[in-house]
Amino acid sequence: MKFLLWLLLLVLCWPLALLALILWPLVWLLSLPFRLIGISVEAVFALLKTLLFLPARLLGYRERP
């Protein structure tokens, strides 16, 4: 889908399409730290959830899916 949108942009405005093609790896590299922070925060919340529900699980309660 992204490729088809890029092709449409290439037909409509080829300089902008080429600029997007050149800048996309730089944007991806700049977004990597934010993705790593997001993964870390998600892991911390999963750990907290596990710790909070541990007593209930030890007593035999099972979460519904």
C-alpha positions as CSV (number, residue, x, y, z in Angstrom):
1,M,0.0,0.0,0.0
2,K,2.8,2.4,0.9
3,F,4.5,1.6,-2.4
4,L,1.4,2.4,-4.4
5,L,1.0,5.7,-2.5
6,W,4.6,6.5,-3.3
7,L,4.1,5.7,-7.0
8,L,1.1,8.1,-7.0
9,L,3.2,10.8,-5.4
10,L,5.9,10.1,-8.0
11,V,3.4,10.7,-10.8
12,L,1.9,13.8,-9.2
13,C,5.1,15.4,-7.9
14,W,8.3,13.6,-8.6
15,P,10.7,15.9,-6.7
16,L,8.7,15.4,-3.5
17,A,8.6,11.7,-4.0
18,L,12.4,11.5,-4.4
19,L,12.9,13.7,-1.4
20,A,10.6,11.4,0.6
21,L,12.6,8.4,-0.7
22,I,15.9,10.0,0.5
23,L,14.7,11.2,3.8
24,W,12.8,8.1,4.9
25,P,15.9,6.2,6.2
26,L,16.8,9.3,8.3
27,V,13.4,9.5,9.8
28,W,13.5,5.8,10.6
29,L,16.8,6.2,12.3
30,L,15.6,9.2,14.4
31,S,12.5,7.2,15.5
32,L,14.4,4.2,16.8
33,P,15.1,5.7,20.3
34,F,11.4,6.5,20.7
35,R,10.5,2.9,19.8
36,L,13.0,1.6,22.3
37,I,11.6,3.8,25.0
38,G,8.1,2.6,24.1
39,I,9.1,-1.0,24.3
40,S,10.8,-0.4,27.7
41,V,7.8,1.4,29.1
42,E,5.5,-1.4,27.9
43,A,7.8,-4.0,29.6
44,V,7.8,-2.1,32.8
45,F,4.0,-2.0,32.8
46,A,3.8,-5.7,32.1
47,L,6.1,-6.4,35.0
48,L,4.0,-4.2,37.3
49,K,0.8,-6.0,36.2
50,T,2.4,-9.3,36.8
51,L,3.6,-8.3,40.3
52,L,0.2,-6.9,41.2
53,F,-1.7,-10.0,40.1
54,L,0.8,-12.4,41.6
55,P,-1.1,-12.9,44.9
56,A,-4.4,-13.6,43.1
57,R,-2.7,-16.1,40.8
58,L,-1.1,-17.8,43.8
59,L,-4.6,-18.2,45.3
60,G,-5.9,-19.8,42.1
61,Y,-7.6,-17.0,40.2
62,R,-7.1,-17.1,36.4
63,E,-7.6,-14.0,34.2
64,R,-10.1,-14.3,31.3
65,P,-8.5,-13.9,27.9
